[in-house]
Amino acid sequence: MSDDAPDTRLAPLLLDPTRLRIVATLLAAGEVEFGFVRDRVGLTDSALSKQVRSLAGSGLVESRRERHGPARRSWLRLTHGGREQVETHVRALRDIAARAAE
């Protein structure tokens, strides 16, 4: 691949740093509660919900809700395809950084 050709391994949706932080959290943690991701990434509930809808709409993330006493809790995780896409994206970023350091 030439230095000026775009790397097709990069997922355009994950070029946004906020979405990349969300999926990186899910990659490391597996299925986690919505509040954990919110606190880890430093977003409001509404901002995280918007990002999750975007990621879920692209098939990267799944969410499920369960009743926990009188409240409902949401859980997030990467889909199988989402995990593969994130891992490919991260490898591409590492390759780009390594080439830049040469």
N, C-alpha and C positions, 0 to 999 in steps of 0.2 A: 504494500500500500504506500503510495507517495505521501510525503509530508503534508501536502495541501488537500488531499482527498479526505472527505468526511469519514469518520469511523462508523460503519454501519452497525457495530455492536452496541453503540450508545443508544439508550432509550430516551427519546426526546422528552418524555414526561418526567424523567429522573434528572434532567439537567437543572431543574429547579432545586436549590439547596434545601428548602424546607421538605419537599417530597423525598429527597434523597435521605435526609435525616430520619424521616418516618420509616422508610423501608429498611434502612440500616438498623434501626432499633428492632424492627420485627425480624430481620434476618438473624440477629444475635439472640433474640429472646423467644422466638417461637410465637405461640399464642399468648397475648397479654391483654390486660384490661385497658380500656380506653383511657382512663385517668393516668395510668402509668406512662403511656405514650405521650399524652398531653403534657405531663410534668417533665418528662425526659427531653422533649423537643422544645418546650417553652411556648406553647400556643394556648389560646383560649379554646373552650369547648367548640364554639362556632367555627373558628378558623380550622381546627383539626377536622371537624365534621366535613367542611368543604373540601379539604385535601383528601380525606378518606373517600368521599364520593367520587372524586376525580380518579383516584387510584383504583377503586372498585369498578368504576365504569370501564376502565382499561383492562380489567381482569387480573390486576396485580395483587389486590388485597380482598379479603373476605371479612365480613363482620357478622357477628351473631349476638343476639340479645338473650339474656336470661333473667328471670325474676330472682331477686335476692332480697327476701323479706318484702317490704312494701315497695321497694325501688326496683328498677331494672338496671342491669349492668350490661355494657357492651364490651365484647371481646374482639380483638383484631388479630389477623394473621395473614401472612403471605399465602397466595395460592401456590400450587406446585409450579405452574408456569411462571408465576410472579417471582418465585425464588430463583428459578433458572435465569430469568431476565435480569434480575438484580445482580446475581453473581456474574453474568456476562458483562453487564454495565461496569461493575467494579473492576473486573479484569481489564477492560478497555481503558478505564481511567488510570489504572496502574501502569499499563503499557505506554500510554501517552506521557505520563510523568517520567517514566524511565527514559523514553526517547528524548525528552526535553533536557534531562540531566546529562545526557551523553555529550 
